[in-house]
Every structure is written in C-alpha cells, then in structure tokens.
Amino acid sequence: MRIGFVAAFAAMLLLTVPARAGADDSQEGYYYPKPKVTETYMARVATLADSDRSRRIGFAAALAKEIADKPYAPTFYIFAKGDEADKLIIVGTTDGGLSTVYRTRALLAHLTAAARLTDFFQQNTIAEYATFFDFLKLLGFKQITITDGVAFAHQIKIE
C-alpha cells in the first residue's frame, strides 16, 4: 500500500494550477443519501499554498487507480467532487459495508495509517499525531462523505 500512496502523492504534487473560489453542494441525493452523522474536524495543519483543484483531482484519481489495480473487486470507490473538487466522497460497494459510523471510522483509521507511511505526510505534518483529515486539509479538501451507497452516510467538515 505504501508504494501506491507514494505514487498517488507524487502525481498529486506535480499538478499545480491556481485555485478558483466557490463550490456547490449538489452531491447529496445524487452520490449519497442525507448524512445520518455529521461532524466537524479542526485540522492541525493549514492548506498548502499550492493545493488546488487540479491537485485534489490528481490525488483522488491516483488513489482510485490504486484501488482499481488490486487483484480483487474494490470494496469502495473514491472521488473528488464540487466546483473546486474539495469534497472527497467514498462509496462502499459491498452490502453491509460502510453502513455504520463505526465502519466508516475504521476505514478512516486505516487511511490514516496508510497516509502516515508516505514521505509527503511525514514532511508536511507531525505524522504521529496527524490524521487522514489533516492530510486532506493539506490538499484543501473541505469535506469528506462516506456512504454505504444505500441508506447510510457519514460526513465530516474539515476546518
């Protein structure tokens, strides 16, 4: 997993275009149901100056490719949406998977552990304290929504 994350971050770092302002919230009802759980996370880091829409799209695309390249069917899909691609969405693909707040938090803990192994994360955060949410903040994401793709959604606003 470390090599895939490193490749994703390397691809993401190569993409730098000036950011635009504005965003919509039309994803609810289209990609996921109304969130049953909504939280706010106060990040321990600031967004990097060169993090923009292109970087976020590159990150999500590289991570999606890593998931698709596994020798088994994906258990979730990941993508960035919104005018500024600042909303990360994770949709579960298996019945019963990602259907509770506990399962979504377990996935986020796994993503934190994987991110901590990357050079990018270690160079831009206090790796032993920072979380996947902090990583997303570095990239300029403002929200992450995780859904089972049926009836459950868990949403975290990143400030």
TORTORFI-207887 format. One record per residue: residue in three letters; x, y, z of N, C-alpha, C, CB in turn. Coordinates in steps of 0.02 Angstrom, whole numbers. Glycine has a CB too. Example, Ala and Ser with C-alpha at 12.3 -4.5 7.8 and 13.67 -1.06 7.14 Angstrom:
REM residues 2
+-----+--------+--------+--------+--------+--------+--------+--------+--------+--------+--------+--------+--------+
:   r :   n_px :   n_py :   n_pz :  ca_px :  ca_py :  ca_pz :   c_px :   c_py :   c_pz :  cb_px :  cb_py :  cb_pz :
+-----+--------+--------+--------+--------+--------+--------+--------+--------+--------+--------+--------+--------+
: ALA :    660 :   -284 :    390 :    615 :   -225 :    390 :    660 :   -165 :    390 :    565 :   -224 :    452 :
: SER :    642 :   -112 :    354 :    684 :    -53 :    357 :    645 :      2 :    394 :    704 :    -30 :    286 :
+-----+--------+--------+--------+--------+--------+--------+--------+--------+--------+--------+--------+--------+
END
This chain:
REM residues 159
+-----+--------+--------+--------+--------+--------+--------+--------+--------+--------+--------+--------+--------+
:   r :   n_px :   n_py :   n_pz :  ca_px :  ca_py :  ca_pz :   c_px :   c_py :   c_pz :  cb_px :  cb_py :  cb_pz :
+-----+--------+--------+--------+--------+--------+--------+--------+--------+--------+--------+--------+--------+
: MET :     41 :    -59 :      0 :      0 :      0 :      0 :     43 :     63 :      0 :    -47 :      0 :     60 :
: ARG :    102 :     60 :     31 :    144 :    119 :     36 :    166 :    143 :    -33 :    206 :    105 :     79 :
: ILE :    185 :     99 :    -75 :    208 :    118 :   -142 :    152 :    152 :   -180 :    234 :     57 :   -180 :
: GLY :     91 :    126 :   -175 :     34 :    156 :   -209 :     20 :    226 :   -183 :    -27 :    113 :   -200 :
: PHE :     22 :    236 :   -118 :     11 :    302 :    -90 :     66 :    350 :   -112 :      8 :    299 :    -13 :
: VAL :    128 :    326 :   -113 :    183 :    369 :   -135 :    172 :    390 :   -207 :    251 :    332 :   -127 :
: ALA :    152 :    344 :   -249 :    139 :    360 :   -319 :     82 :    410 :   -324 :    122 :    297 :   -359 :
: ALA :     30 :    401 :   -284 :    -27 :    447 :   -285 :     -5 :    517 :   -265 :    -83 :    423 :   -238 :
: PHE :     37 :    521 :   -213 :     58 :    586 :   -189 :    107 :    619 :   -238 :     90 :    580 :   -121 :
: ALA :    149 :    579 :   -270 :    195 :    606 :   -319 :    156 :    636 :   -377 :    244 :    553 :   -343 :
: ALA :    106 :    600 :   -401 :     65 :    625 :   -456 :     29 :    689 :   -435 :     14 :    572 :   -479 :
: MET :      4 :    689 :   -374 :    -33 :    746 :   -348 :     12 :    807 :   -343 :    -63 :    730 :   -280 :
: LEU :     74 :    798 :   -322 :    121 :    854 :   -313 :    140 :    886 :   -379 :    183 :    831 :   -278 :
: LEU :    134 :    849 :   -434 :    152 :    876 :   -499 :     98 :    921 :   -528 :    166 :    820 :   -547 :
: LEU :     38 :    917 :   -499 :    -18 :    955 :   -526 :    -28 :   1019 :   -486 :    -83 :    913 :   -524 :
: THR :    -11 :   1076 :   -516 :    -20 :   1140 :   -482 :    -46 :   1192 :   -530 :     46 :   1163 :   -451 :
: VAL :   -109 :   1213 :   -518 :   -142 :   1265 :   -557 :   -176 :   1311 :   -508 :   -193 :   1234 :   -609 :
: PRO :   -179 :   1377 :   -519 :   -211 :   1422 :   -471 :   -282 :   1401 :   -454 :   -211 :   1493 :   -499 :
: ALA :   -299 :   1406 :   -391 :   -365 :   1386 :   -367 :   -418 :   1439 :   -384 :   -364 :   1374 :   -292 :
: ARG :   -481 :   1416 :   -393 :   -537 :   1460 :   -403 :   -581 :   1457 :   -340 :   -578 :   1441 :   -466 :
: ALA :   -621 :   1509 :   -330 :   -665 :   1512 :   -272 :   -733 :   1485 :   -291 :   -670 :   1584 :   -245 :
: GLY :   -771 :   1463 :   -240 :   -840 :   1442 :   -250 :   -847 :   1367 :   -250 :   -867 :   1470 :   -314 :
: ALA :   -904 :   1344 :   -226 :   -918 :   1272 :   -225 :   -993 :   1261 :   -219 :   -880 :   1237 :   -167 :
: ASP :  -1017 :   1203 :   -242 :  -1087 :   1187 :   -234 :  -1093 :   1126 :   -190 :  -1120 :   1174 :   -303 :
: ASP :  -1153 :   1111 :   -169 :  -1163 :   1052 :   -127 :  -1219 :   1009 :   -155 :  -1180 :   1074 :    -54 :
: SER :  -1214 :    995 :   -219 :  -1266 :    958 :   -254 :  -1256 :    882 :   -251 :  -1270 :    979 :   -325 :
: GLN :  -1207 :    859 :   -214 :  -1193 :    787 :   -214 :  -1243 :    747 :   -172 :  -1122 :    776 :   -187 :
: GLU :  -1270 :    778 :   -119 :  -1319 :    744 :    -77 :  -1380 :    726 :   -120 :  -1340 :    787 :    -16 :
: GLY :  -1401 :    664 :   -115 :  -1458 :    642 :   -155 :  -1438 :    614 :   -222 :  -1506 :    698 :   -164 :
: TYR :  -1377 :    628 :   -243 :  -1353 :    601 :   -307 :  -1301 :    547 :   -295 :  -1323 :    657 :   -350 :
: TYR :  -1250 :    562 :   -255 :  -1197 :    513 :   -239 :  -1208 :    479 :   -172 :  -1130 :    547 :   -239 :
: TYR :  -1246 :    510 :   -128 :  -1257 :    483 :    -61 :  -1322 :    511 :    -32 :  -1197 :    498 :    -15 :
: PRO :  -1351 :    474 :     15 :  -1412 :    500 :     48 :  -1393 :    554 :     99 :  -1450 :    442 :     84 :
: LYS :  -1443 :    587 :    125 :  -1431 :    637 :    177 :  -1391 :    605 :    233 :  -1499 :    667 :    204 :
: PRO :  -1336 :    636 :    253 :  -1294 :    606 :    305 :  -1331 :    596 :    371 :  -1233 :    649 :    318 :
: LYS :  -1323 :    537 :    400 :  -1352 :    522 :    465 :  -1307 :    548 :    521 :  -1364 :    446 :    474 :
: VAL :  -1242 :    553 :    506 :  -1193 :    578 :    554 :  -1154 :    634 :    520 :  -1145 :    521 :    579 :
: THR :  -1151 :    692 :    553 :  -1112 :    748 :    527 :  -1066 :    772 :    583 :  -1157 :    806 :    502 :
: GLU :  -1003 :    780 :    568 :   -954 :    802 :    617 :   -912 :    858 :    587 :   -908 :    743 :    640 :
: THR :   -877 :    894 :    630 :   -829 :    944 :    608 :   -761 :    926 :    638 :   -850 :   1016 :    629 :
: TYR :   -710 :    927 :    596 :   -642 :    912 :    619 :   -600 :    976 :    613 :   -610 :    854 :    578 :
: MET :   -569 :    996 :    667 :   -524 :   1053 :    667 :   -454 :   1028 :    653 :   -528 :   1092 :    736 :
: ALA :   -431 :   1040 :    593 :   -366 :   1015 :    571 :   -309 :   1046 :    610 :   -357 :   1028 :    496 :
: ARG :   -255 :   1007 :    615 :   -194 :   1029 :    650 :   -144 :   1061 :    602 :   -161 :    970 :    686 :
: VAL :   -162 :   1066 :    538 :   -119 :   1092 :    486 :   -157 :   1143 :    444 :    -91 :   1035 :    442 :
: ALA :   -121 :   1181 :    405 :   -151 :   1228 :    358 :   -147 :   1199 :    288 :   -117 :   1298 :    362 :
: THR :   -192 :   1221 :    245 :   -189 :   1201 :    175 :   -125 :   1227 :    143 :   -252 :   1226 :    136 :
: LEU :    -91 :   1185 :    106 :    -30 :   1206 :     71 :    -48 :   1257 :     17 :      6 :   1145 :     40 :
: ALA :     -5 :   1306 :      9 :    -18 :   1361 :    -38 :    -30 :   1337 :   -109 :     40 :   1410 :    -37 :
: ASP :      3 :   1284 :   -130 :     -5 :   1260 :   -198 :    -56 :   1203 :   -206 :     62 :   1238 :   -224 :
: SER :    -97 :   1194 :   -154 :   -150 :   1144 :   -160 :   -209 :   1177 :   -194 :   -170 :   1115 :    -90 :
: ASP :   -232 :   1146 :   -247 :   -286 :   1174 :   -287 :   -329 :   1118 :   -316 :   -258 :   1219 :   -343 :
: ARG :   -377 :   1137 :   -357 :   -424 :   1089 :   -386 :   -387 :   1034 :   -423 :   -472 :   1126 :   -434 :
: SER :   -338 :   1051 :   -463 :   -301 :   1001 :   -501 :   -265 :    951 :   -456 :   -251 :   1034 :   -547 :
: ARG :   -236 :    976 :   -402 :   -201 :    932 :   -355 :   -250 :    884 :   -322 :   -164 :    974 :   -302 :
: ARG :   -308 :    909 :   -302 :   -358 :    866 :   -270 :   -384 :    813 :   -318 :   -416 :    908 :   -242 :
: ILE :   -397 :    833 :   -380 :   -420 :    785 :   -430 :   -365 :    733 :   -443 :   -439 :    821 :   -496 :
: GLY :   -303 :    755 :   -448 :   -248 :    709 :   -458 :   -241 :    659 :   -401 :   -183 :    747 :   -466 :
: PHE :   -248 :    683 :   -340 :   -244 :    639 :   -282 :   -300 :    587 :   -284 :   -249 :    680 :   -217 :
: ALA :   -362 :    609 :   -295 :   -418 :    562 :   -295 :   -411 :    512 :   -353 :   -484 :    601 :   -301 :
: ALA :   -389 :    536 :   -411 :   -381 :    491 :   -468 :   -326 :    440 :   -456 :   -365 :    532 :   -531 :
: ALA :   -271 :    461 :   -427 :   -216 :    414 :   -413 :   -237 :    362 :   -361 :   -154 :    452 :   -389 :
: LEU :   -273 :    384 :   -310 :   -297 :    337 :   -260 :   -348 :    289 :   -290 :   -327 :    375 :   -199 :
: ALA :   -393 :    315 :   -332 :   -442 :    272 :   -366 :   -407 :    220 :   -410 :   -490 :    315 :   -408 :
: LYS :   -354 :    241 :   -444 :   -317 :    194 :   -486 :   -284 :    139 :   -443 :   -263 :    230 :   -526 :
: GLU :   -256 :    159 :   -386 :   -226 :    110 :   -342 :   -278 :     58 :   -320 :   -195 :    144 :   -281 :
: ILE :   -337 :     82 :   -303 :   -391 :     36 :   -281 :   -411 :     -9 :   -339 :   -453 :     76 :   -256 :
: ALA :   -418 :     19 :   -399 :   -439 :    -20 :   -457 :   -387 :    -72 :   -479 :   -454 :     26 :   -515 :
: ASP :   -323 :    -59 :   -464 :   -270 :   -104 :   -484 :   -261 :   -164 :   -438 :   -206 :    -66 :   -486 :
: LYS :   -299 :   -167 :   -384 :   -294 :   -225 :   -339 :   -320 :   -288 :   -375 :   -335 :   -213 :   -273 :
: PRO :   -297 :   -346 :   -355 :   -318 :   -408 :   -389 :   -387 :   -434 :   -367 :   -266 :   -461 :   -377 :
: TYR :   -426 :   -391 :   -335 :   -493 :   -410 :   -313 :   -540 :   -351 :   -324 :   -492 :   -432 :   -238 :
: ALA :   -604 :   -365 :   -321 :   -653 :   -311 :   -331 :   -648 :   -259 :   -276 :   -725 :   -341 :   -334 :
: PRO :   -655 :   -196 :   -294 :   -649 :   -143 :   -243 :   -707 :   -146 :   -193 :   -648 :    -74 :   -276 :
: THR :   -691 :   -130 :   -131 :   -743 :   -126 :    -79 :   -770 :    -56 :    -72 :   -715 :   -150 :    -12 :
: PHE :   -737 :     -8 :   -105 :   -763 :     60 :   -108 :   -732 :     97 :   -167 :   -748 :     98 :    -42 :
: TYR :   -767 :    149 :   -188 :   -742 :    194 :   -239 :   -729 :    261 :   -206 :   -792 :    201 :   -299 :
: ILE :   -682 :    299 :   -232 :   -664 :    364 :   -204 :   -657 :    415 :   -260 :   -598 :    359 :   -162 :
: PHE :   -684 :    474 :   -249 :   -679 :    526 :   -299 :   -688 :    595 :   -268 :   -730 :    515 :   -355 :
: ALA :   -667 :    647 :   -303 :   -674 :    716 :   -280 :   -728 :    750 :   -321 :   -606 :    755 :   -286 :
: LYS :   -770 :    789 :   -288 :   -825 :    824 :   -321 :   -829 :    895 :   -295 :   -892 :    787 :   -310 :
: GLY :   -874 :    933 :   -325 :   -883 :   1004 :   -308 :   -847 :   1047 :   -358 :   -857 :   1018 :   -237 :
: ASP :   -867 :   1110 :   -363 :   -836 :   1156 :   -412 :   -761 :   1158 :   -404 :   -865 :   1226 :   -403 :
: GLU :   -737 :   1154 :   -343 :   -665 :   1156 :   -330 :   -636 :   1087 :   -314 :   -650 :   1204 :   -273 :
: ALA :   -676 :   1035 :   -326 :   -655 :    966 :   -310 :   -631 :    962 :   -238 :   -600 :    943 :   -358 :
: ASP :   -665 :    997 :   -193 :   -644 :    999 :   -123 :   -688 :    956 :    -78 :   -644 :   1070 :    -98 :
: LYS :   -727 :    912 :   -108 :   -768 :    865 :    -71 :   -748 :    794 :    -91 :   -845 :    877 :    -85 :
: LEU :   -718 :    758 :    -44 :   -699 :    689 :    -57 :   -758 :    644 :    -40 :   -635 :    669 :    -16 :
: ILE :   -774 :    599 :    -85 :   -831 :    553 :    -75 :   -805 :    482 :    -80 :   -888 :    566 :   -126 :
: ILE :   -824 :    440 :    -32 :   -808 :    369 :    -32 :   -874 :    331 :    -30 :   -761 :    350 :     29 :
: VAL :   -884 :    288 :    -80 :   -946 :    249 :    -85 :   -929 :    176 :    -80 :   -983 :    265 :   -151 :
: GLY :   -959 :    142 :    -30 :   -949 :     70 :    -21 :   -982 :     31 :    -77 :   -977 :     48 :     46 :
: THR :   -954 :    -27 :    -92 :   -980 :    -68 :   -146 :  -1006 :   -136 :   -123 :   -927 :    -79 :   -199 :
: THR :  -1000 :   -150 :    -59 :  -1022 :   -215 :    -34 :  -1081 :   -206 :     13 :   -964 :   -252 :      2 :
: ASP :  -1128 :   -252 :     10 :  -1186 :   -248 :     54 :  -1164 :   -251 :    127 :  -1236 :   -305 :     39 :
: GLY :  -1188 :   -204 :    165 :  -1172 :   -202 :    236 :  -1107 :   -166 :    253 :  -1169 :   -271 :    263 :
: GLY :  -1063 :   -156 :    204 :  -1000 :   -121 :    216 :  -1012 :    -46 :    219 :   -949 :   -138 :    161 :
: LEU :   -975 :    -12 :    261 :   -980 :     61 :    270 :  -1051 :     83 :    286 :   -955 :     97 :    207 :
: SER :  -1087 :     41 :    324 :  -1157 :     55 :    340 :  -1167 :     80 :    411 :  -1198 :     -7 :    330 :
: THR :  -1112 :     91 :    447 :  -1118 :    118 :    515 :  -1062 :    168 :    526 :  -1115 :     61 :    568 :
: VAL :  -1071 :    211 :    574 :  -1020 :    260 :    591 :   -956 :    225 :    613 :  -1045 :    307 :    647 :
: TYR :   -961 :    167 :    644 :   -902 :    130 :    667 :   -862 :    103 :    609 :   -923 :     73 :    714 :
: ARG :   -896 :     78 :    558 :   -860 :     52 :    499 :   -827 :    109 :    460 :   -909 :     14 :    453 :
: THR :   -861 :    166 :    456 :   -831 :    222 :    421 :   -770 :    248 :    459 :   -882 :    278 :    411 :
: ARG :   -775 :    250 :    524 :   -717 :    272 :    565 :   -659 :    222 :    559 :   -738 :    281 :    638 :
: ALA :   -675 :    158 :    554 :   -622 :    108 :    545 :   -586 :    119 :    478 :   -651 :     37 :    549 :
: LEU :   -624 :    133 :    425 :   -593 :    147 :    360 :   -548 :    209 :    365 :   -647 :    157 :    306 :
: LEU :   -572 :    261 :    399 :   -533 :    322 :    407 :   -469 :    309 :    447 :   -575 :    377 :    441 :
: ALA :   -473 :    266 :    498 :   -414 :    248 :    536 :   -364 :    211 :    492 :   -433 :    205 :    597 :
: HIS :   -389 :    168 :    449 :   -346 :    132 :    402 :   -312 :    181 :    353 :   -386 :     79 :    362 :
: LEU :   -350 :    229 :    328 :   -322 :    278 :    282 :   -270 :    322 :    317 :   -378 :    322 :    252 :
: THR :   -281 :    337 :    381 :   -232 :    374 :    421 :   -167 :    334 :    426 :   -259 :    390 :    491 :
: ALA :   -173 :    270 :    442 :   -113 :    228 :    449 :    -74 :    225 :    383 :   -132 :    157 :    472 :
: ALA :   -109 :    217 :    328 :    -77 :    214 :    262 :    -44 :    281 :    245 :   -127 :    194 :    208 :
: ALA :    -78 :    335 :    258 :    -50 :    402 :    243 :     12 :    416 :    283 :   -103 :    456 :    256 :
: ARG :     14 :    393 :    345 :     72 :    406 :    388 :    136 :    375 :    362 :     59 :    380 :    458 :
: LEU :    131 :    327 :    318 :    189 :    294 :    290 :    220 :    333 :    233 :    171 :    225 :    266 :
: THR :    186 :    384 :    208 :    211 :    420 :    150 :    259 :    476 :    169 :    153 :    449 :    110 :
: ASP :    306 :    488 :    126 :    352 :    544 :    136 :    316 :    610 :    137 :    406 :    545 :     81 :
: PHE :    267 :    619 :     93 :    228 :    681 :     90 :    197 :    697 :    158 :    174 :    677 :     36 :
: PHE :    164 :    648 :    187 :    131 :    658 :    252 :    183 :    674 :    306 :     91 :    595 :    271 :
: GLN :    238 :    638 :    307 :    289 :    648 :    358 :    323 :    716 :    351 :    340 :    593 :    355 :
: GLN :    330 :    741 :    291 :    363 :    805 :    280 :    317 :    864 :    293 :    388 :    809 :    209 :
: ASN :    251 :    855 :    290 :    205 :    910 :    296 :    161 :    909 :    358 :    161 :    912 :    236 :
: THR :    170 :    860 :    401 :    130 :    855 :    462 :    174 :    829 :    519 :     69 :    808 :    451 :
: ILE :    145 :    825 :    576 :    175 :    789 :    632 :    144 :    719 :    628 :    162 :    824 :    704 :
: ALA :    177 :    676 :    592 :    148 :    612 :    570 :    118 :    571 :    626 :    199 :    572 :    535 :
: GLU :    148 :    571 :    684 :    121 :    528 :    737 :     56 :    556 :    767 :    172 :    518 :    791 :
: TYR :     40 :    619 :    754 :    -21 :    650 :    781 :    -73 :    665 :    727 :     -5 :    713 :    817 :
: ALA :    -51 :    679 :    668 :    -96 :    699 :    614 :   -137 :    639 :    590 :    -57 :    729 :    556 :
: THR :   -195 :    654 :    562 :   -241 :    603 :    537 :   -251 :    611 :    462 :   -309 :    607 :    575 :
: PHE :   -290 :    566 :    434 :   -308 :    571 :    364 :   -344 :    637 :    350 :   -353 :    511 :    343 :
: PHE :   -383 :    661 :    399 :   -416 :    726 :    392 :   -365 :    782 :    384 :   -463 :    740 :    452 :
: ASP :   -311 :    779 :    423 :   -258 :    829 :    417 :   -227 :    826 :    347 :   -204 :    819 :    471 :
: PHE :   -217 :    765 :    323 :   -191 :    756 :    256 :   -237 :    789 :    205 :   -182 :    681 :    240 :
: LEU :   -302 :    778 :    212 :   -350 :    808 :    166 :   -349 :    884 :    171 :   -420 :    782 :    180 :
: LYS :   -340 :    911 :    232 :   -335 :    983 :    241 :   -275 :   1011 :    204 :   -331 :   1000 :    316 :
: LEU :   -218 :    977 :    208 :   -159 :    999 :    171 :   -175 :   1008 :     96 :   -102 :    948 :    179 :
: LEU :   -216 :    965 :     70 :   -234 :    966 :      0 :   -290 :   1015 :    -16 :   -254 :    898 :    -23 :
: GLY :   -323 :   1041 :     36 :   -376 :   1089 :     25 :   -446 :   1060 :     23 :   -364 :   1125 :    -37 :
: PHE :   -454 :    997 :     43 :   -521 :    969 :     47 :   -558 :   1001 :    105 :   -519 :    891 :     55 :
: LYS :   -623 :   1012 :     96 :   -664 :   1044 :    148 :   -715 :    996 :    178 :   -699 :   1104 :    120 :
: GLN :   -723 :    939 :    145 :   -774 :    892 :    168 :   -758 :    822 :    143 :   -844 :    914 :    144 :
: ILE :   -774 :    773 :    184 :   -771 :    703 :    162 :   -837 :    670 :    181 :   -709 :    666 :    194 :
: THR :   -864 :    633 :    134 :   -926 :    597 :    147 :   -914 :    524 :    130 :   -986 :    626 :    105 :
: ILE :   -933 :    480 :    176 :   -926 :    408 :    166 :   -996 :    379 :    170 :   -878 :    376 :    220 :
: THR :  -1012 :    337 :    121 :  -1079 :    309 :    117 :  -1076 :    235 :    100 :  -1122 :    346 :     66 :
: ASP :  -1127 :    199 :    121 :  -1133 :    129 :    101 :  -1163 :    123 :     31 :  -1176 :     90 :    151 :
: GLY :  -1184 :    179 :      2 :  -1213 :    178 :    -64 :  -1286 :    157 :    -64 :  -1174 :    133 :   -109 :
: VAL :  -1315 :    151 :     -4 :  -1385 :    130 :      1 :  -1425 :    180 :     43 :  -1390 :     59 :     31 :
: ALA :  -1411 :    180 :    108 :  -1452 :    221 :    153 :  -1412 :    260 :    205 :  -1501 :    178 :    188 :
: PHE :  -1349 :    243 :    215 :  -1309 :    275 :    268 :  -1256 :    320 :    238 :  -1277 :    221 :    312 :
: ALA :  -1246 :    378 :    269 :  -1191 :    422 :    251 :  -1164 :    456 :    314 :  -1213 :    475 :    199 :
: HIS :  -1099 :    463 :    317 :  -1063 :    496 :    372 :  -1022 :    551 :    340 :  -1017 :    444 :    413 :
: GLN :  -1032 :    612 :    364 :   -999 :    670 :    332 :   -958 :    708 :    384 :  -1051 :    717 :    300 :
: ILE :   -898 :    728 :    364 :   -853 :    766 :    408 :   -834 :    830 :    371 :   -790 :    724 :    427 :
: LYS :   -847 :    886 :    403 :   -824 :    951 :    378 :   -754 :    961 :    405 :   -873 :   1011 :    399 :
: ILE :   -708 :    984 :    363 :   -638 :    993 :    384 :   -624 :   1067 :    387 :   -589 :    956 :    335 :
: GLU :   -608 :   1091 :    446 :   -593 :   1163 :    455 :   -523 :   1172 :    480 :   -641 :   1196 :    504 :
+-----+--------+--------+--------+--------+--------+--------+--------+--------+--------+--------+--------+--------+
END
